[in-house]
Amino acid sequence: MISALPSRCNVGCCFIPCLIDEFKDVTHTCPNCKAYIYTYKRRC
């Protein structure tokens, strides 16, 4: 029972980056003219 607990925690923790905005796709724009430059796509 105790050995199964860490594996369950690891399985649940892999979805945390998909729920936090800082870990999602980032769209880069020019600070002056607001023109689209690039979108960095993350795995989630």
Secondary structure, DSSP 8 states (H G I E B T S, - for coil): -TTHHHHHHHHHHTTHHHHSGGGS-EEEE-TTT--EEEEE----
